[in-house]
Amino acid sequence: MNNITSLNTFIREKLERNNFYFSSNTDVWCIGDVHGCAYVYERLLKRIKESTSNETVIFQLGDLVSKGNHFYPCFLFSKAYEVILLLGNHELRLYQNIIQNKVPERTRSVNCVYRQYYDLDNRQRDVVKQMIARSLTHAKVSIEGVSDRFLLTHAKCTFLEKQNHRGENYCYENDLISNHNLVNIHGHESRDFDVNKLLYNAIQMHYNIDSGCVYGNALTGLRLNDFYFLQEEFIK
């Protein structure tokens, strides 16, 4: 019983650290998978900041790197615009291999990430490591005047649990969705973007905003206050 109590306490404290409460005059945005397309990312960040006179908070939902060619500027733009980063599977794999000295998988995207990382000088590598280390596994968001509460993750929660994606960090999130009426906003699964699927209904409890910055040619930002979205085209 003590072990169960300790686990529940750990989970509760972990969730509380990832809770965000925003006033009604704050616009809360989420941006999907960037995948190393730094200058598309910068253009979208600028458009988001220019879209309103309200205070703006931006979450990036993971997979900031890989596939694209501009690795380090993604971190610089995130820092400049004070973006709150979530941990994607590509950042996690990079971080694990650097910190734990694991041998990376020999895939094209992984090799691209490692090549770009080791091309950096020591100071730049430290910036990358620190920003990845501070990334959130998830975020729970409430906005004054908005009836929904949101659970932000990199991948869809059911996918995470089914595939054991990043391990036991996510073992409780399906329970949160089903019992606390949280709307899951996520990326990870690149698809053609359909705005009609973003129209709110009480049954649809998750929304995928990964429009495929590299392969789908678009980076999407979603404002949680009213489900207004912006897209920036990626031209190869």
N, C-alpha and C positions, 0 to 999 in steps of 0.2 A: 504493500500500500504506500509506503514512504517513497518508493521509486516512482510510482505512478504520480503521486503528488508533486514530486520534484520535477518530473517531465512536464506536467501541466503548468507548473510555475515557470519553467524555462520557456515554454511556448508562449505563455501569456506575456512575459516580459519581452520576448523577441518581437511579438506582434506590436506591443506598445511602442517599441523603438521605431517601428515602421509606420506608425499612425501619423497622418497629416490632416489637419483641420484648417480650412481656408474660409475667409470671409466672402461675402457676396460680391465685393468689388475686386476679387482676384480671379483672373482667368487662368485656368489650369489646363495645360496642354500635354498631350502625349505624342511622341514621335516614334515611328516604327523603325525597322532595321535599316541602318545606314550602310553597313558593310564597306567601310573605307571610302565612301563617296563624299569626301569632306566638303567640297565646294558646293555641291547640291545641298548638303546639310547646312552650310553657312547661309545660303540664300533662303532656305526655309526658316531658319532661326530669325533672320532679319525680318522676313515677312510677318512672322508671328509677333515679334516685338512691335512692328508698325501697325498691326491690325486693331489695336485698341489703346485707349489711354489708361486703362486699368492696370493695376499691378499684374505681372505675369509670372507664372511658375511653369517650368517645362521639365517633364520627365522624358528620358529616352529609354526605350524598353529593351535595350540589350542588342547584341550583335552590332556594336558600333564599328567593329573592324572585320577584316577578311574580304576577299573577292576584289574589292576596289584597290586603287593604287596609292591612296593618300592616307596612310595609317596615322602618323603623328598629328597632323592638323585636326583630325577628328577630336582628339583630346584637348587641343588648344582651343578650338571653338566651343567645346563643352564647358571648359573653364571660363572662357570669356563671357559666355551667356549664362553662367551659373546654372547649368543644366544638372538635374539630379539623375544620375546614371543607375540603371538596373543592370544586373549581371546577365549577359548572354552566354550561350554555350561556347562561342568562340573566344570571348574574354576569359571565361573560366578555364578552358583548355590551355590557353596561353599562360595564364597565371600559375596553374598547377605545374606545368612543365618547367617554368622558370624557377619557382620557389621550391618545388619538390624534386627538381632535377629529373623529371620523367622524360622518357624518350617520346617525342611527338609522333603522332600518326603520320604516315607518309601519304597525305592527300594533297591535291593541288592547292586548296584554300589554306590548309595548315602551313604548308611550305611558304606560301605567300606571306602569311602573318609573321612567321619566324624570320624570314629574310628581311622584312621591313623593320622588325623590332631590333634585330642585331646590327642593322645599318645605323641605328641611333647611337649618339654618344652616351656616356654614363649618366649625365644629368637628365637627358631626355628619357632614358630608360627608367630612371627613378620616378619621374613624373608619371609615366604610364603605369608602373607598378603601384604607386600610391593611389592613383585614381581608380584602378581596378579593385584594389583592396577596399576602398571606401564605397564601392558600388553596392546597392541594395539587392537582396534576393527578391524582394517584392515591396509593394507599398500599398497601404490601405488609405483611401482618400475620401474625405467628407468635405462638402462645400455648402456653406450656408445658403439656404433657399433652394437647394437641389435635393429632391427626395431620394434619389439613388445614392448609394455608397459604392465605391469602386475598389476593386482589387487589381492592381497593376502587376503583371508578371511578364517574363519574357515569352514563354510559351503558354498555351492553353493549359489550365490546371489539370484537366482530365488527362491530357497528353503527358504532362509531367509525371503524374502518378503512375499511369499505365506503363510508361517507358522507363520509370525510375530515373528520370532526367534530373541530374544533379543530386540524386540520393534523397536522404531522409529530410533535407531542408524543406521539402514540399509535402510531407506526408499528411499534413493537416489541412491543406488549402481547399480540397474538395468539400470537406466538412464545413469550412467557412462559407463557401458559396451556397451550399444547400440550406444551411441553418441560419444564415445571417443576411440573406438577400443581397449579396454583393455582386455587382456586375463586373465581370472579368474583362479587362482590356489587355490585349496581348499582341505579340507579333510572332516571329519564328517561322510561320508557315506561309511562305510567299505565294500569293495568288493575285489574280486580276481583281482590282479594287471595284466594288459595287456599292455606291452610296446608298442604294435602297436597303442594303443589309445593315446599314447603320441607323435606320429609322427605328426608334425605340419601340419595343413591345415587351409585355410583362414576361413572356416565355423565353425570349432570347436573352440569356444571361452571360454571353461572352461575345466579344467583337474583336476580330483580327484586323489590325491596321498595317500589316506587313504587305505593302503593295509591290515589293521587289525592286529595290533601288537599282540593282545591277541588271537583273534579268527581266524585271517588269517595267523598267525605265521610269519609275516614279517613287518619290519619297513622300509619305503622308504624315500630316500632323492633325490631330483631333482635339478639339476643345471640349472638355468634359462638361462644362457648364450647360451647353446647349447642343452638343454633337455637331457643331459647325466644323468643317474640315478645310484644310489647305493642302495643295499638292505642288511639288516642285519636280519638273521633268528632268530626268537624267539623260543627257545626250552622249552616246558613246563616241 
